[in-house]
Amino acid sequence: MSLVNTKVKPFKAQAFKAGKFVEVSEATIAGKWAVFFFYPADFTFVCPTELGDVADHYAELQKLGVEVFSVSTDTHFTHKAWHDASDTIAKVQYFMIGDPTHEISTNFEVLRPGQGLADRGTFIVDPQGVIQSVEVTAEGIGRDATELLRRIKAAQYVAAHPGEVCPAKWKEGAKTLAPSLELVGKI
C-alpha cells in the first residue's frame, strides 16, 4: 500500500540540530511543510553526499517554508559525532533524527527487514501532516536535492491552486494543466 495521501503516524525521537539535542514528534511538523529524508547509516559512502546536497539547498527549502528531518536508525549521539567528524555533514543545519527503536522507519515503511537499517526514502509532507510524495531508491542510488525542490514546489503549487495539476518536467512559473472533459485526448 502506498503512503501517499496518508497522515504521518505519531512518533517521538531525539534529534541533533544546531549543536543541541532536541526532542521531535509529529507535533513538530504540524502546520508546516516537511521533508523526511531517510538514509541507511552514518559514516557511510552515498549517505554523506546526499545529506550534504540537501544541506547546500537548505536555505532555499527554508524560504519555501519547508523543514527537513533526516532520519537513520543510528542514535542522535552518533549524528553529533558524524557532524563533528565530517566536513560534509558539518554543513547540515536541519534536524538529524536518531531512530534506534525503528519506530519512525517502520511508520514510513522503509525499515529493511532483518537489517535494522532504513532504505533511502524521501517523503514530502504537507502542513496537515499528509504525505504528498514518496521516493524510495536502492542502496547505491543517491538522490538529487534539485529534483526534491522541484517536487516540493509542484506539491505546494497544487495545494495552493485546486483544479490545476503540474505536468512532467514542470518548473516553477511554467504552464500547468486544468483537467477537464475538453482536455481528454488533447495532450
Accessible surface in RSA format (square Angstrom, percent):
REM  Atomic radii and reference values for relative SASA: ProtOr
REM  Chains: A
REM  Algorithm: Lee & Richards
REM  Probe-radius: 1.40
REM  Slices: 20
REM RES _ NUM      All-atoms   Total-Side   Main-Chain    Non-polar    All polar
REM                ABS   REL    ABS   REL    ABS   REL    ABS   REL    ABS   REL
RES MET A   1   190.50  98.7 117.27  77.6  73.23 174.3  95.75  81.4  94.75 125.5
RES SER A   2    72.86  61.6  51.23  68.4  21.62  49.8  52.73 112.3  20.13  28.2
RES LEU A   3    16.13   9.0  13.48   9.6   2.65   6.7  13.48   9.5   2.65   7.1
RES VAL A   4    57.93  38.1  47.43  42.9  10.50  25.3  47.43  41.2  10.50  28.5
RES ASN A   5   108.92  75.1  85.16  82.3  23.76  57.2  24.54  59.1  84.37  81.6
RES THR A   6    39.69  28.2  35.08  35.6   4.62  11.0  38.71  52.0   0.99   1.5
RES LYS A   7   133.85  65.3 118.66  72.8  15.19  36.2  90.17  81.2  43.68  46.5
RES VAL A   8    14.12   9.3   1.74   1.6  12.39  29.8   3.72   3.2  10.40  28.2
RES LYS A   9   107.68  52.5 103.15  63.3   4.53  10.8  63.65  57.3  44.03  46.9
RES PRO A  10    95.71  69.8  90.33  82.3   5.39  19.6  90.45  74.7   5.26  32.7
RES PHE A  11     8.06   4.0   0.78   0.5   7.28  19.0   4.46   2.7   3.61  10.3
RES LYS A  12   135.53  66.1 118.87  72.9  16.66  39.7  64.23  57.8  71.30  75.9
RES ALA A  13    13.61  12.5   4.42   6.8   9.20  20.9  13.61  19.2   0.00   0.0
RES GLN A  14    66.46  37.2  63.61  46.5   2.85   6.8  28.87  61.4  37.59  28.5
RES ALA A  15     0.00   0.0   0.00   0.0   0.00   0.0   0.00   0.0   0.00   0.0
RES PHE A  16     5.94   3.0   5.73   3.6   0.21   0.5   5.73   3.5   0.21   0.6
RES LYS A  17    47.62  23.2  44.45  27.3   3.17   7.6  17.97  16.2  29.65  31.6
RES ALA A  18    69.27  63.7  40.91  63.1  28.36  64.5  51.71  72.8  17.56  46.5
RES GLY A  19    57.09  70.4   0.00   N/A  57.09  70.4  27.18  74.6  29.91  67.0
RES LYS A  20   140.50  68.5 134.81  82.7   5.70  13.6  83.97  75.6  56.53  60.2
RES PHE A  21    83.99  42.0  57.36  35.5  26.63  69.3  57.36  34.8  26.63  76.2
RES VAL A  22    48.74  32.1  43.10  39.0   5.63  13.6  48.74  42.3   0.00   0.0
RES GLU A  23   103.85  59.6  76.67  58.0  27.17  64.7  22.56  43.6  81.29  66.4
RES VAL A  24     1.61   1.1   0.46   0.4   1.15   2.8   1.61   1.4   0.00   0.0
RES SER A  25    21.09  17.8  20.83  27.8   0.27   0.6   9.14  19.5  11.96  16.8
RES GLU A  26    63.75  36.6  59.63  45.1   4.12   9.8  25.61  49.5  38.15  31.1
RES ALA A  27    72.54  66.7  54.69  84.4  17.85  40.6  59.40  83.7  13.14  34.8
RES THR A  28    38.86  27.6  26.36  26.7  12.50  29.8  28.01  37.6  10.85  16.4
RES ILE A  29     3.43   1.9   3.33   2.5   0.09   0.2   3.33   2.4   0.09   0.3
RES ALA A  30    68.96  63.4  48.21  74.4  20.75  47.2  53.74  75.7  15.23  40.3
RES GLY A  31    61.70  76.1   0.00   N/A  61.70  76.1  30.88  84.7  30.82  69.0
RES LYS A  32    82.20  40.1  79.02  48.5   3.19   7.6  39.91  35.9  42.29  45.0
RES TRP A  33    28.83  11.6  28.76  13.9   0.07   0.2  14.19   7.6  14.64  23.7
RES ALA A  34     0.15   0.1   0.00   0.0   0.15   0.3   0.00   0.0   0.15   0.4
RES VAL A  35     0.11   0.1   0.11   0.1   0.00   0.0   0.11   0.1   0.00   0.0
RES PHE A  36     0.00   0.0   0.00   0.0   0.00   0.0   0.00   0.0   0.00   0.0
RES PHE A  37     4.36   2.2   4.36   2.7   0.00   0.0   4.36   2.6   0.00   0.0
RES PHE A  38     0.00   0.0   0.00   0.0   0.00   0.0   0.00   0.0   0.00   0.0
RES TYR A  39     0.05   0.0   0.05   0.0   0.00   0.0   0.00   0.0   0.05   0.1
RES PRO A  40     5.44   4.0   5.05   4.6   0.39   1.4   5.05   4.2   0.39   2.4
RES ALA A  41    18.13  16.7  18.13  28.0   0.00   0.0  18.13  25.5   0.00   0.0
RES ASP A  42     9.16   6.4   0.55   0.5   8.61  20.4   0.55   1.3   8.61   8.6
RES PHE A  43   109.16  54.6  81.21  50.3  27.95  72.7  86.65  52.5  22.51  64.4
RES THR A  44    45.10  32.1  33.07  33.5  12.02  28.7  33.19  44.6  11.90  18.0
RES PHE A  45   175.82  88.0 162.78 100.8  13.03  33.9 167.96 101.8   7.85  22.5
RES VAL A  46    42.45  27.9  39.06  35.4   3.39   8.2  40.96  35.6   1.49   4.0
RES CYS A  47     0.73   0.6   0.73   0.8   0.00   0.0   0.00   0.0   0.73   0.8
RES PRO A  48    21.36  15.6  21.36  19.5   0.00   0.0  21.36  17.6   0.00   0.0
RES THR A  49    88.24  62.8  76.25  77.3  11.99  28.6  72.44  97.3  15.80  23.9
RES GLU A  50     3.54   2.0   1.17   0.9   2.37   5.6   3.35   6.5   0.19   0.2
RES LEU A  51     0.00   0.0   0.00   0.0   0.00   0.0   0.00   0.0   0.00   0.0
RES GLY A  52     2.34   2.9   0.00   N/A   2.34   2.9   2.34   6.4   0.00   0.0
RES ASP A  53    38.47  26.9  34.56  34.4   3.90   9.2  15.17  35.7  23.30  23.2
RES VAL A  54     2.13   1.4   2.13   1.9   0.00   0.0   2.13   1.9   0.00   0.0
RES ALA A  55    14.19  13.0   0.01   0.0  14.19  32.3   0.30   0.4  13.89  36.8
RES ASP A  56    92.30  64.7  56.46  56.2  35.84  84.7  24.16  56.9  68.13  67.9
RES HIS A  57    39.19  21.4  36.88  25.6   2.32   5.9  24.02  24.8  15.18  17.7
RES TYR A  58    20.60   9.6  20.59  11.7   0.01   0.0  19.97  15.0   0.63   0.8
RES ALA A  59    69.57  64.0  60.50  93.4   9.07  20.6  65.77  92.6   3.80  10.1
RES GLU A  60    66.63  38.3  63.82  48.3   2.81   6.7  27.87  53.9  38.76  31.6
RES LEU A  61     0.17   0.1   0.17   0.1   0.00   0.0   0.17   0.1   0.00   0.0
RES GLN A  62    82.45  46.1  67.47  49.3  14.98  35.7  19.30  41.1  63.14  47.9
RES LYS A  63   178.30  87.0 138.76  85.1  39.54  94.1  91.07  82.0  87.23  92.9
RES LEU A  64    44.11  24.6  29.22  20.9  14.89  37.4  34.78  24.4   9.33  25.1
RES GLY A  65    43.02  53.1   0.00   N/A  43.02  53.1  37.01 101.6   6.01  13.5
RES VAL A  66     2.54   1.7   0.82   0.7   1.72   4.1   1.95   1.7   0.59   1.6
RES GLU A  67    22.36  12.8  21.92  16.6   0.44   1.1   5.52  10.7  16.83  13.7
RES VAL A  68     0.06   0.0   0.06   0.1   0.00   0.0   0.06   0.1   0.00   0.0
RES PHE A  69     0.45   0.2   0.45   0.3   0.00   0.0   0.45   0.3   0.00   0.0
RES SER A  70     0.20   0.2   0.07   0.1   0.13   0.3   0.09   0.2   0.10   0.1
RES VAL A  71     0.04   0.0   0.00   0.0   0.04   0.1   0.04   0.0   0.00   0.0
RES SER A  72     0.00   0.0   0.00   0.0   0.00   0.0   0.00   0.0   0.00   0.0
RES THR A  73    16.75  11.9   6.54   6.6  10.22  24.3   1.36   1.8  15.39  23.3
RES ASP A  74    33.36  23.4  25.74  25.6   7.62  18.0   7.75  18.2  25.60  25.5
RES THR A  75    46.04  32.7  45.70  46.3   0.34   0.8  42.69  57.3   3.34   5.1
RES HIS A  76    27.72  15.2  27.72  19.3   0.00   0.0  16.74  17.2  10.99  12.8
RES PHE A  77   126.07  63.1 120.12  74.4   5.96  15.5 121.12  73.4   4.95  14.2
RES THR A  78    42.82  30.5  38.97  39.5   3.85   9.2  20.70  27.8  22.12  33.4
RES HIS A  79     0.41   0.2   0.41   0.3   0.00   0.0   0.00   0.0   0.41   0.5
RES LYS A  80    80.23  39.1  80.23  49.2   0.00   0.0  54.25  48.8  25.98  27.7
RES ALA A  81    50.47  46.4  42.39  65.4   8.09  18.4  48.53  68.3   1.94   5.1
RES TRP A  82     6.42   2.6   6.42   3.1   0.00   0.0   0.55   0.3   5.88   9.5
RES HIS A  83    31.78  17.4  30.18  21.0   1.60   4.1  23.38  24.1   8.40   9.8
RES ASP A  84    94.59  66.3  56.05  55.8  38.55  91.1  32.01  75.3  62.58  62.4
RES ALA A  85    76.10  70.0  33.88  52.3  42.21  96.0  44.11  62.1  31.99  84.7
RES SER A  86    25.00  21.1  18.18  24.3   6.82  15.7  16.64  35.4   8.37  11.7
RES ASP A  87   133.66  93.6 120.56 120.0  13.10  31.0  38.28  90.1  95.39  95.1
RES THR A  88    50.27  35.8  46.97  47.6   3.29   7.8  12.85  17.3  37.41  56.6
RES ILE A  89     0.00   0.0   0.00   0.0   0.00   0.0   0.00   0.0   0.00   0.0
RES ALA A  90    44.80  41.2  34.83  53.7   9.98  22.7  35.16  49.5   9.64  25.5
RES LYS A  91    91.78  44.8  75.99  46.6  15.79  37.6  60.03  54.0  31.75  33.8
RES VAL A  92     3.31   2.2   0.08   0.1   3.23   7.8   0.08   0.1   3.23   8.8
RES GLN A  93    85.69  47.9  85.06  62.2   0.63   1.5  38.48  81.9  47.21  35.8
RES TYR A  94     1.51   0.7   0.05   0.0   1.46   3.8   0.05   0.0   1.46   1.8
RES PHE A  95    24.43  12.2  24.43  15.1   0.00   0.0  24.43  14.8   0.00   0.0
RES MET A  96     0.78   0.4   0.72   0.5   0.05   0.1   0.30   0.3   0.47   0.6
RES ILE A  97     0.00   0.0   0.00   0.0   0.00   0.0   0.00   0.0   0.00   0.0
RES GLY A  98     2.26   2.8   0.00   N/A   2.26   2.8   0.00   0.0   2.26   5.1
RES ASP A  99     2.66   1.9   1.33   1.3   1.33   3.1   1.33   3.1   1.33   1.3
RES PRO A 100    71.00  51.7  51.76  47.2  19.24  70.0  53.42  44.1  17.58 109.3
RES THR A 101   111.30  79.2  81.43  82.6  29.87  71.2  81.56 109.6  29.74  45.0
RES HIS A 102    53.29  29.1  52.83  36.7   0.46   1.2  30.74  31.7  22.55  26.2
RES GLU A 103    71.67  41.1  63.65  48.2   8.02  19.1  30.20  58.4  41.47  33.9
RES ILE A 104     1.03   0.6   1.03   0.8   0.00   0.0   1.03   0.7   0.00   0.0
RES SER A 105     0.00   0.0   0.00   0.0   0.00   0.0   0.00   0.0   0.00   0.0
RES THR A 106    77.45  55.1  70.47  71.4   6.98  16.6  65.14  87.5  12.31  18.6
RES ASN A 107    24.55  16.9  19.42  18.8   5.13  12.4   1.51   3.6  23.04  22.3
RES PHE A 108     4.87   2.4   3.23   2.0   1.63   4.2   3.36   2.0   1.51   4.3
RES GLU A 109   102.72  59.0  69.04  52.2  33.68  80.2  37.30  72.1  65.42  53.4
RES VAL A 110     2.37   1.6   0.80   0.7   1.58   3.8   2.37   2.1   0.00   0.0
RES LEU A 111    49.11  27.4  33.13  23.7  15.99  40.2  33.13  23.3  15.99  43.0
RES ARG A 112    34.73  14.6  33.14  16.9   1.59   3.8  16.98  23.2  17.75  10.8
RES PRO A 113   126.22  92.0 103.01  93.9  23.21  84.4 112.39  92.8  13.83  85.9
RES GLY A 114    93.35 115.1   0.00   N/A  93.35 115.1  45.10 123.8  48.25 108.1
RES GLN A 115   109.23  61.1  80.86  59.1  28.37  67.6  31.80  67.7  77.44  58.7
RES GLY A 116    22.62  27.9   0.00   N/A  22.62  27.9  13.77  37.8   8.86  19.8
RES LEU A 117    56.85  31.7  56.85  40.7   0.00   0.0  56.85  39.9   0.00   0.0
RES ALA A 118     0.00   0.0   0.00   0.0   0.00   0.0   0.00   0.0   0.00   0.0
RES ASP A 119    40.43  28.3  40.33  40.1   0.10   0.2   1.15   2.7  39.28  39.2
RES ARG A 120     2.49   1.0   2.33   1.2   0.16   0.4   0.01   0.0   2.48   1.5
RES GLY A 121     0.00   0.0   0.00   N/A   0.00   0.0   0.00   0.0   0.00   0.0
RES THR A 122     1.02   0.7   0.98   1.0   0.03   0.1   0.78   1.0   0.24   0.4
RES PHE A 123     1.28   0.6   1.28   0.8   0.00   0.0   1.28   0.8   0.00   0.0
RES ILE A 124     0.96   0.5   0.96   0.7   0.00   0.0   0.96   0.7   0.00   0.0
RES VAL A 125     0.00   0.0   0.00   0.0   0.00   0.0   0.00   0.0   0.00   0.0
RES ASP A 126    14.52  10.2  14.50  14.4   0.02   0.1   1.89   4.4  12.63  12.6
RES PRO A 127    35.04  25.5  28.31  25.8   6.73  24.5  28.31  23.4   6.73  41.8
RES GLN A 128   116.03  64.9 105.63  77.2  10.41  24.8  58.52 124.6  57.51  43.6
RES GLY A 129     9.39  11.6   0.00   N/A   9.39  11.6   8.97  24.6   0.42   0.9
RES VAL A 130    30.87  20.3  30.87  27.9   0.00   0.0  30.87  26.8   0.00   0.0
RES ILE A 131     3.78   2.1   3.78   2.8   0.00   0.0   3.78   2.7   0.00   0.0
RES GLN A 132    65.54  36.7  46.15  33.7  19.39  46.2   5.51  11.7  60.03  45.5
RES SER A 133    21.05  17.8  16.96  22.6   4.09   9.4  14.17  30.2   6.89   9.6
RES VAL A 134    54.88  36.1  26.40  23.9  28.49  68.6  26.40  22.9  28.49  77.3
RES GLU A 135    51.80  29.7  46.31  35.0   5.49  13.1  22.59  43.7  29.22  23.9
RES VAL A 136    77.80  51.2  46.28  41.9  31.52  75.9  46.28  40.2  31.52  85.5
RES THR A 137    23.29  16.6  14.66  14.9   8.64  20.6  21.32  28.6   1.98   3.0
RES ALA A 138    64.75  59.5  49.42  76.3  15.32  34.9  59.92  84.4   4.83  12.8
RES GLU A 139    90.73  52.1  85.83  64.9   4.90  11.7  57.62 111.4  33.11  27.0
RES GLY A 140    60.80  75.0   0.00   N/A  60.80  75.0  30.59  83.9  30.21  67.7
RES ILE A 141   101.76  57.9  98.96  73.7   2.79   6.7 101.76  73.3   0.00   0.0
RES GLY A 142    40.73  50.2   0.00   N/A  40.73  50.2  12.66  34.7  28.07  62.9
RES ARG A 143    21.98   9.2   4.67   2.4  17.30  41.2   8.98  12.3  13.00   7.9
RES ASP A 144    78.32  54.9  69.33  69.0   8.99  21.3  26.95  63.4  51.37  51.2
RES ALA A 145     3.32   3.1   0.28   0.4   3.04   6.9   1.65   2.3   1.67   4.4
RES THR A 146    74.29  52.8  68.60  69.5   5.69  13.6  55.45  74.5  18.83  28.5
RES GLU A 147    67.20  38.6  63.71  48.2   3.49   8.3  39.86  77.1  27.34  22.3
RES LEU A 148     4.84   2.7   4.59   3.3   0.25   0.6   4.59   3.2   0.25   0.7
RES LEU A 149     9.53   5.3   9.53   6.8   0.00   0.0   9.53   6.7   0.00   0.0
RES ARG A 150    53.49  22.5  49.60  25.3   3.89   9.3  15.45  21.1  38.04  23.1
RES ARG A 151    39.21  16.5  35.78  18.2   3.43   8.2  31.14  42.6   8.07   4.9
RES ILE A 152     0.09   0.1   0.09   0.1   0.00   0.0   0.09   0.1   0.00   0.0
RES LYS A 153    41.98  20.5  37.92  23.3   4.06   9.7  11.87  10.7  30.12  32.1
RES ALA A 154    14.90  13.7  14.71  22.7   0.19   0.4  14.90  21.0   0.00   0.0
RES ALA A 155    19.72  18.1   7.71  11.9  12.02  27.3  16.22  22.8   3.50   9.3
RES GLN A 156    32.69  18.3  28.72  21.0   3.97   9.5  18.73  39.9  13.96  10.6
RES TYR A 157    57.86  27.0  52.59  29.9   5.27  13.7  39.43  29.6  18.43  22.7
RES VAL A 158    60.80  40.0  57.48  52.0   3.32   8.0  57.48  49.9   3.32   9.0
RES ALA A 159    64.98  59.8  31.46  48.6  33.52  76.3  43.03  60.6  21.95  58.1
RES ALA A 160    70.23  64.6  39.75  61.3  30.48  69.3  49.52  69.7  20.71  54.9
RES HIS A 161    68.79  37.6  65.01  45.2   3.77   9.7  41.46  42.7  27.32  31.8
RES PRO A 162   119.75  87.3  91.67  83.6  28.08 102.1  99.02  81.8  20.73 128.8
RES GLY A 163    59.08  72.9   0.00   N/A  59.08  72.9  42.13 115.6  16.95  38.0
RES GLU A 164    48.35  27.8  45.90  34.7   2.45   5.8  13.89  26.9  34.47  28.1
RES VAL A 165    60.51  39.8  60.51  54.8   0.00   0.0  60.51  52.6   0.00   0.0
RES CYS A 166    31.71  24.0   4.96   5.5  26.74  62.9   4.96  12.6  26.74  28.8
RES PRO A 167    46.11  33.6  34.20  31.2  11.91  43.3  43.93  36.3   2.18  13.5
RES ALA A 168    95.64  87.9  62.00  95.7  33.64  76.5  73.93 104.1  21.71  57.5
RES LYS A 169   177.42  86.6 158.93  97.5  18.49  44.0 106.44  95.8  70.99  75.6
RES TRP A 170     7.43   3.0   3.84   1.9   3.59   8.4   7.43   4.0   0.00   0.0
RES LYS A 171   128.36  62.6 127.94  78.5   0.42   1.0  94.50  85.1  33.86  36.1
RES GLU A 172   117.47  67.4  90.61  68.6  26.86  63.9  33.50  64.8  83.97  68.6
RES GLY A 173    79.32  97.8   0.00   N/A  79.32  97.8  42.45 116.5  36.87  82.6
RES ALA A 174    50.07  46.0  29.30  45.2  20.77  47.2  39.57  55.7  10.50  27.8
RES LYS A 175   180.65  88.1 160.70  98.6  19.95  47.5 112.96 101.7  67.69  72.1
RES THR A 176    22.18  15.8  10.65  10.8  11.53  27.5   1.18   1.6  21.00  31.7
RES LEU A 177    49.85  27.8  46.76  33.5   3.09   7.8  49.85  35.0   0.00   0.0
RES ALA A 178    62.21  57.2  51.43  79.4  10.78  24.5  51.43  72.4  10.78  28.6
RES PRO A 179    83.64  61.0  58.57  53.4  25.06  91.1  61.06  50.4  22.57 140.3
RES SER A 180    52.18  44.1  33.28  44.4  18.89  43.5  38.94  82.9  13.23  18.5
RES LEU A 181   149.94  83.5 133.03  95.2  16.91  42.5 135.77  95.3  14.17  38.1
RES GLU A 182   129.78  74.5 116.29  88.0  13.49  32.1  73.73 142.6  56.05  45.8
RES LEU A 183    48.56  27.0  46.13  33.0   2.43   6.1  47.34  33.2   1.22   3.3
RES VAL A 184   111.56  73.4  92.46  83.7  19.10  46.0  99.84  86.7  11.73  31.8
RES GLY A 185    79.11  97.6   0.00   N/A  79.11  97.6  38.99 107.0  40.12  89.8
RES LYS A 186   156.54  76.4 121.16  74.3  35.38  84.2  71.59  64.4  84.94  90.5
RES ILE A 187   153.86  87.6  89.42  66.6  64.44 155.3 116.74  84.1  37.12 100.7
END  Absolute sums over single chains surface
CHAIN  1 A     9409.7       7167.7       2242.0       5879.9       3529.8
END  Absolute sums over all chains
TOTAL          9409.7       7167.7       2242.0       5879.9       3529.8
